[in-house]
């Protein structure tokens, strides 16, 4: 019950935001795939708990199977969403940018070509931007947890440290893979 009292005052929420924000700032890109698959894994756990009429062993097997399937579906949906967003973004940029750069009306095929290029290029750009984006999101959470969300030094400092540390850790991981 003490936790509920803390939750009402906001202390527990700020503590949780600080821990999650710190994790995002420092390790967000590494935890991203797990965060994407978490809803599917959670669905498996709920399915295992909901099937109370079955034997415990069978419940566990069903829970693991549903969790694995749910995680795969979540991962597929995430990849499709990123590629779709890239298509819409690149197609829209070509469609609206054509008249500004080349003049005249945008031909119908220009947006289509932009969308096709966006499907292939945006997921790569998204992966490259994942480190600074997760560091910035983590910085926002940490700053809110400290009640310093208006302090640019805290926001920028946590985001910068998180970005540098994540890139440094990813380089170390890449060097170990090459050896």
C-alpha positions in Angstrom: 0.0 0.0 0.0 2.9 2.4 0.5 3.7 2.1 -3.2 0.1 3.3 -4.0 0.5 6.3 -1.6 3.8 7.2 -3.3 2.2 6.8 -6.7 -0.5 9.3 -5.7 2.0 11.9 -4.7 4.0 11.3 -7.9 7.3 10.2 -6.2 7.1 6.7 -7.6 6.2 8.0 -11.1 9.2 10.3 -11.1 11.5 7.6 -9.8 10.2 5.2 -12.6 10.6 8.0 -15.2 14.2 8.6 -14.0 15.2 5.0 -14.2 13.5 4.4 -17.6 14.8 7.7 -18.9 18.4 6.9 -17.7 18.1 3.5 -19.4 16.9 5.1 -22.6 19.5 7.8 -22.6 22.4 5.4 -22.1 21.2 2.2 -23.7 18.1 3.0 -25.7 19.1 1.8 -29.1 20.2 -1.6 -27.7 16.8 -2.0 -25.9 14.7 -0.8 -28.8 14.1 -4.3 -30.3 13.0 -5.6 -26.9 10.7 -2.6 -26.4 9.1 -3.3 -29.8 8.5 -7.0 -28.9 7.3 -6.3 -25.4 3.6 -6.1 -26.2 3.7 -9.5 -27.8 5.7 -11.0 -24.9 3.2 -9.5 -22.5 0.3 -11.0 -24.5 1.9 -14.4 -24.0 2.2 -14.0 -20.3 -1.4 -12.8 -20.0 -2.6 -15.8 -22.1 -0.7 -18.2 -19.8 -2.2 -16.6 -16.7 -5.7 -16.5 -18.2 -5.9 -20.2 -19.1 -6.6 -21.4 -15.5 -8.5 -24.6 -16.5 -5.4 -26.1 -18.1 -2.5 -28.0 -16.6 0.4 -25.8 -15.6 2.8 -27.3 -18.1 0.4 -26.8 -21.0 -0.3 -23.3 -19.8 3.5 -22.6 -19.9 3.8 -24.0 -23.4 0.9 -21.9 -24.7 2.2 -18.8 -23.0 5.7 -19.3 -24.6 4.2 -20.0 -28.0 1.8 -17.0 -27.9 4.6 -14.8 -26.6 7.0 -15.8 -29.4 4.3 -15.4 -32.0 3.3 -12.0 -30.6 6.9 -10.8 -30.5 7.4 -11.7 -34.1 4.2 -10.0 -35.1 5.2 -6.9 -33.2 8.6 -6.9 -34.9 7.0 -7.3 -38.4 4.5 -4.5 -37.7 7.3 -2.2 -36.5 9.4 -2.8 -39.7 6.4 -2.3 -41.9 5.5 0.9 -40.1 9.0 2.3 -40.4 9.1 1.5 -44.1 5.6 2.9 -44.7 6.5 6.1 -42.9 9.6 6.4 -45.1 7.5 5.9 -48.2 5.0 8.6 -47.2 7.7 11.0 -46.0 9.9 10.7 -49.1 7.0 10.6 -51.5 5.5 13.7 -49.8 8.8 15.5 -49.9 9.3 14.9 -53.6 5.7 15.8 -54.4 5.9 19.1 -52.4 9.5 19.9 -53.2 9.3 19.4 -57.0 7.6 22.7 -57.7 9.9 24.6 -55.4 13.1 23.2 -56.9 12.2 22.4 -60.6 9.1 24.6 -61.0 5.9 23.5 -62.6 3.5 20.9 -61.5 4.8 17.6 -59.9 4.4 14.7 -62.3 2.4 11.7 -60.9 5.4 9.4 -61.1 7.8 11.6 -59.1 6.0 11.0 -55.8 5.8 7.3 -56.6 9.6 7.1 -57.2 10.2 9.1 -54.0 8.0 6.7 -52.1 9.8 3.7 -53.5 13.2 5.2 -52.6 11.9 6.1 -49.1 10.9 2.5 -48.4 14.5 1.4 -48.9 16.4 4.4 -47.5 14.3 5.5 -44.5 14.7 2.3 -42.4 18.5 2.8 -42.6 18.3 6.4 -41.6 15.9 5.5 -38.8 18.4 3.0 -37.4 21.2 5.7 -37.6 18.9 8.2 -35.8 17.8 5.8 -33.2 20.7 6.5 -30.9 20.2 10.3 -30.7 16.4 10.0 -30.6 16.5 7.5 -27.7 19.0 9.7 -25.9 16.8 12.8 -26.3 13.7 10.8 -25.1 15.7 9.6 -22.1 16.8 13.1 -21.4 13.2 14.3 -21.4 12.2 11.6 -18.9 15.2 12.2 -16.6 14.6 16.0 -16.7 10.9 15.5 -15.8 11.9 13.1 -13.0 14.2 15.8 -11.6 11.5 18.4 -12.1 14.0 20.3 -14.4 12.2 19.9 -17.7 12.7 23.6 -18.4 16.5 23.4 -17.9 18.3 23.2 -21.3 21.5 22.3 -19.6 20.0 19.1 -18.1 18.2 18.2 -21.3 21.2 18.9 -23.5 23.7 17.4 -21.1 21.8 14.1 -20.6 21.1 13.8 -24.3 24.7 14.6 -25.3 26.2 12.1 -22.7 23.7 9.5 -23.7 24.4 9.9 -27.5 28.1 9.8 -27.0 28.0 6.8 -24.7 25.6 4.9 -27.0 27.8 5.5 -30.0 30.9 4.5 -28.0 29.3 1.3 -26.8 28.1 0.5 -30.4 31.6 0.9 -31.7 33.1 -1.4 -29.1 30.4 -4.0 -30.0 31.2 -3.6 -33.7 35.0 -4.0 -33.0 34.3 -7.2 -31.0 32.2 -8.6 -33.8 34.9 -8.0 -36.4 37.5 -9.8 -34.4 
